[in-house]
Amino acid sequence: MEKDYILGTDQEELDRLGFQHRVWSEDAFSLWKKGGVRQGLKVLDLGSGPGFASFDLATIVGAEGHVTAVDISQSYVDYGNFQAKQRGLTNITFVQGSAHHLPLVGQQFDVIYCRWVLSWLTNVSDIVQHIAALLKPGGVFLVQEYVQWGTFRIIPERPAIRAVIEACRESWRIMESEIDIAPQLPEMFHKSGLQIEHKAVIEKVANPKEMVVAMAWYLLAHLFQKTH
Ligand SMILES: C[S@@+](CC[C@H](N)C(=O)[O-])C[C@H]1O[C@@H](n2cnc3c(N)ncnc32)[C@H](O)[C@@H]1O
């Protein structure tokens, strides 16, 4: 049986994901726009967590469209479905399932979105192949994953923060997944018949009074267009 992911699914992690989404939502919206996400489309948010991005996507696709949010964590799925009910939304469904065995038999999507998920998984190449098969012809796969997680800095440097960064890097070193998965993706996409339309590095620099608390992260945003 697969476990919940390493950062856990408690309230603290849920709040962290919410904060993280607010910091990065502008970049997510920009990628969705580039990828043609619009009213009426059928979207899969893979590894959705509690659904911070999924609910924004549901707003874009509207009542004529639909968002399926899949996550391995039952507690996030329950949270998402509860939120959907509270908000009276019928165009979003949270489904428990693993990216390794997606519970989506017979379904196809116009758009598949995946943010900060492939970095935690093994056999990513197989997952990419499965994702490609779930796209409608001409569908797009939008990905935001790390290029070099360990590059963020706090200046002036604080030893305690450096120790945290190194401890995280060490924990990833002993896991089978690859936190800096983004550079490996183009080849996997190529093998799965996905053609790169757009890629970009996103960096953020801020001072302590801003919402991005003095850090710079690097993400690679891909837009892939299926051509056959
Ligand atoms: C860093 S969070 C990102 C959540 C969300 N994509 C976002 O942008 O806020 C990683 C998510 O991947 C999920 N996850 C981990 N392994 C998974 C798997 N094998 N299949 C599906 N989801 C998985 C975790 O439960 C968690 O919600």
Ligand as a Chemical Component Dictionary entry (heavy atoms), coordinates in Angstrom:
data_LIG
# 
_chem_comp.id                   LIG 
_chem_comp.type                 NON-POLYMER 
_chem_comp.pdbx_formal_charge   0 
_chem_comp.three_letter_code    LIG 
# 
loop_
_chem_comp_atom.comp_id 
_chem_comp_atom.atom_id 
_chem_comp_atom.alt_atom_id 
_chem_comp_atom.type_symbol 
_chem_comp_atom.charge 
_chem_comp_atom.model_Cartn_x 
_chem_comp_atom.model_Cartn_y 
_chem_comp_atom.model_Cartn_z 
_chem_comp_atom.pdbx_ordinal 
LIG C1  C1  C 0  3.563  19.419 -2.604 1  
LIG S1  S1  S 1  1.954  18.779 -2.662 2  
LIG C2  C2  C 0  1.296  19.694 -4.054 3  
LIG C3  C3  C 0  -0.211 19.787 -4.052 4  
LIG C4  C4  C 0  -0.814 20.584 -5.211 5  
LIG N1  N1  N 0  -0.462 20.046 -6.495 6  
LIG C5  C5  C 0  -0.457 22.037 -5.147 7  
LIG O1  O1  O 0  0.112  22.555 -6.106 8  
LIG O2  O2  O -1 -0.782 22.666 -4.129 9  
LIG C6  C6  C 0  2.160  17.136 -3.329 10 
LIG C7  C7  C 0  0.866  16.368 -3.421 11 
LIG O3  O3  O 0  1.109  15.153 -4.141 12 
LIG C8  C8  C 0  0.311  14.145 -3.559 13 
LIG N2  N2  N 0  0.854  12.837 -3.934 14 
LIG C9  C9  C 0  1.984  12.257 -3.476 15 
LIG N3  N3  N 0  2.156  11.046 -4.043 16 
LIG C10 C10 C 0  1.103  10.863 -4.883 17 
LIG C11 C11 C 0  0.713  9.816  -5.765 18 
LIG N4  N4  N 0  1.426  8.692  -5.884 19 
LIG N5  N5  N 0  -0.419 9.962  -6.481 20 
LIG C12 C12 C 0  -1.169 11.088 -6.363 21 
LIG N6  N6  N 0  -0.853 12.117 -5.544 22 
LIG C13 C13 C 0  0.272  12.005 -4.815 23 
LIG C14 C14 C 0  0.381  14.457 -2.068 24 
LIG O4  O4  O 0  -0.642 13.811 -1.314 25 
LIG C15 C15 C 0  0.278  15.977 -2.076 26 
LIG O5  O5  O 0  -1.048 16.401 -1.991 27 
# 
loop_
_chem_comp_bond.comp_id 
_chem_comp_bond.atom_id_1 
_chem_comp_bond.atom_id_2 
_chem_comp_bond.value_order 
_chem_comp_bond.pdbx_ordinal 
LIG C1  S1  SING 1  
LIG S1  C2  SING 2  
LIG S1  C6  SING 3  
LIG C2  C3  SING 4  
LIG C3  C4  SING 5  
LIG C4  N1  SING 6  
LIG C4  C5  SING 7  
LIG C5  O1  DOUB 8  
LIG C5  O2  SING 9  
LIG C6  C7  SING 10 
LIG C7  O3  SING 11 
LIG C7  C15 SING 12 
LIG O3  C8  SING 13 
LIG C8  N2  SING 14 
LIG C8  C14 SING 15 
LIG N2  C9  SING 16 
LIG N2  C13 SING 17 
LIG C9  N3  DOUB 18 
LIG N3  C10 SING 19 
LIG C10 C11 SING 20 
LIG C10 C13 DOUB 21 
LIG C11 N4  SING 22 
LIG C11 N5  DOUB 23 
LIG N5  C12 SING 24 
LIG C12 N6  DOUB 25 
LIG N6  C13 SING 26 
LIG C14 O4  SING 27 
LIG C14 C15 SING 28 
LIG C15 O5  SING 29 
# 
